[in-house]
């Protein structure tokens, strides 16, 4: 009977894990490639892959509470946010971990967010708890929620009253957008564009006072 050998990416998709997990399993002797190409690329026998045997979800999945603020001067708000999450998770009797980030809601490269997404994709997370949707990302949170749904991760959004840092965070994110566009439009040396952006920036900064 002929074998169907697939790449590490295809094998990872078949098992519902990441290619990084397959490399780790190889180091641990848990799942070895069936062959290697002349160039050293791993090849797996698709018929031999058994998700029920190798899926990372065999281990108990964690509850992760995620907190974020935009800047260093909001550290007190970050601590309050973490306390709200900790109290809520403790009241539910959950064993949990808190991941906190300090950075813009438009920054997709924050260390905590990347660690959270890696854990979700690895199948290590069973529940994600946040105080407000925008604590995760300003734009694109729905994509993260879609990944959570695909990985059977329960998402709990507390929404406890008004998010006291929402307006301040939004103003900072808008200023970040303006800064990026300013750099581009200033290059065109358009006085009209410069005046428009300076006026918008001044209005945003005034709203923070």
C-alpha positions in Angstrom: 0.0 0.0 0.0 1.5 3.3 -1.1 2.1 6.0 1.5 1.1 9.6 1.1 4.0 11.7 2.5 3.2 15.3 3.4 5.2 18.3 4.5 5.5 19.4 8.2 3.0 22.2 7.5 0.4 19.7 6.2 1.1 17.3 9.0 0.6 20.0 11.6 -2.7 21.0 10.0 -3.9 17.4 10.1 -3.1 17.2 13.8 -4.4 20.6 14.7 -1.1 21.9 16.0 1.7 24.1 14.8 4.8 23.1 12.9 6.8 24.3 16.0 5.0 21.7 18.0 5.9 18.9 15.6 9.6 20.0 15.8 9.4 19.8 19.6 7.7 16.4 19.5 10.6 15.2 17.3 13.2 16.4 19.8 11.2 14.7 22.5 11.0 11.5 20.5 7.2 11.6 20.6 6.6 11.8 16.8 9.4 11.4 14.3 9.2 12.2 10.6 8.8 9.1 8.3 11.4 10.4 5.9 13.6 13.4 5.1 14.3 14.7 1.6 17.7 15.2 0.2 17.5 18.8 1.3 16.7 17.7 4.9 13.0 18.6 4.9 10.7 16.5 7.0 8.0 14.2 5.5 5.2 12.5 7.4 3.0 9.6 6.4 -0.5 11.1 6.5 -2.1 7.7 7.2 0.0 7.2 10.3 -0.9 10.6 11.9 -3.5 10.0 14.7 -4.8 13.2 16.2 -6.4 11.4 19.1 -2.9 10.1 20.1 -0.8 13.2 19.5 -3.2 16.2 20.0 -1.8 18.7 22.5 -5.3 19.0 24.0 -4.7 15.8 25.9 -3.2 17.9 28.7 -5.6 20.1 30.8 -6.1 23.4 29.0 -5.5 26.6 30.9 -7.5 29.7 31.6 -5.7 32.9 30.6 -6.7 36.3 31.7 -5.3 39.1 29.4 -4.8 42.7 30.4 -3.5 45.6 28.4 -2.9 49.4 28.6 -1.3 51.6 26.0 1.4 53.5 27.9 3.7 53.6 30.9 1.6 56.3 32.6 -1.3 53.9 32.7 0.4 51.3 34.9 -2.0 51.9 37.8 -4.9 51.2 35.4 -3.1 48.0 34.3 -2.8 46.9 37.9 -6.5 47.6 38.5 -7.4 45.7 35.4 -5.4 42.7 36.5 -7.0 42.8 39.9 -10.5 42.7 38.4 -9.5 39.7 36.2 -7.9 37.9 39.2 -10.9 38.4 41.4 -13.3 37.2 38.8 -11.3 34.1 37.9 -10.8 33.2 41.6 -14.5 33.5 42.3 -15.2 31.0 39.5 -12.7 28.6 41.0 -10.6 28.6 37.9 -6.8 27.9 37.9 -5.6 30.8 35.7 -2.6 32.8 34.5 -2.6 36.5 33.8 -0.8 37.9 30.8 -0.3 41.6 30.8 0.9 43.9 28.0 1.9 47.5 27.8 1.5 48.8 24.3 -0.9 50.2 21.7 -4.1 48.3 20.8 -2.9 48.6 17.2 0.4 46.9 17.9 0.1 43.2 16.8 3.6 42.4 17.9 3.3 42.8 21.7 5.1 40.0 23.6 2.1 39.1 25.7 -0.3 39.0 22.8 2.1 36.8 20.8 2.5 34.4 23.8 -1.3 34.3 24.1 -1.9 33.5 20.5 0.9 30.8 20.4 -0.7 29.1 23.4 -4.2 29.2 21.8 -2.9 27.8 18.5 -0.9 25.1 20.4 -4.2 24.0 22.0 -3.1 24.9 25.5 -5.9 27.4 26.3 -9.4 26.4 27.2 -10.7 29.9 28.3 -9.7 33.5 27.6 -10.9 36.2 30.0 -10.7 39.9 29.2 -12.4 43.0 30.7 -13.3 44.6 27.4 -12.9 43.6 23.8 -10.6 46.5 23.0 -8.2 45.4 25.7 -7.2 42.6 23.3 -6.8 44.7 20.1 -8.3 48.0 18.9 -9.0 46.5 15.4 -8.9 42.8 14.6 -10.1 41.4 17.9 -12.8 39.5 16.0 -10.1 37.6 14.1 -8.6 36.4 17.4 -12.1 35.4 18.6 -12.5 33.4 15.3 -9.2 31.5 16.1 -10.6 30.9 19.6 -13.8 29.5 18.2 -11.8 27.2 15.8 -9.7 26.0 18.8 -12.7 25.6 21.1 -11.6 28.3 23.4 -14.3 30.0 25.5 -14.0 33.8 25.5 -15.3 35.6 28.6 -15.6 39.4 28.3 -16.4 41.0 31.6 -17.5 44.5 30.5 -17.7 45.6 34.2 -19.0 49.1 33.9 -17.3 51.8 31.9 -13.8 51.1 30.6 -12.0 54.0 32.3 -9.0 53.9 30.0 -11.0 53.5 26.8 -11.0 57.2 25.7 -7.4 57.8 26.6 -6.3 54.6 24.7 -8.4 55.6 21.7 -6.8 59.0 21.6 -3.3 57.5 21.7 -4.2 55.1 19.0 -5.6 57.8 16.8 -2.4 59.9 17.3 -0.4 56.8 16.3 -2.4 56.6 13.0 -1.9 60.4 12.4 1.9 60.1 13.0 2.2 57.3 10.4 0.1 59.2 7.8 2.0 62.4 8.6 5.3 60.8 7.7 3.9 59.8 4.4 2.0 63.0 3.5 4.8 65.3 4.7 6.9 63.6 2.0 4.6 64.9 -0.6 5.3 68.4 0.7 1.6 69.3 0.6 1.0 72.3 2.9 -2.7 71.5 2.7 -2.1 68.0 4.0 0.3 69.2 6.7 -2.2 71.8 8.0 -5.0 69.2 8.0 -3.1 66.6 10.0 -1.8 69.2 12.4 -5.3 70.4 13.0 -6.6 66.8 13.6 -3.6 66.1 15.9 -4.2 69.2 17.9 -7.9 68.3 18.3 -7.1 64.8 19.6 -4.5 66.1 22.0 -6.9 68.7 23.3 -9.5 66.0 24.0 -7.0 64.3 26.4 -6.8 67.4 28.6 
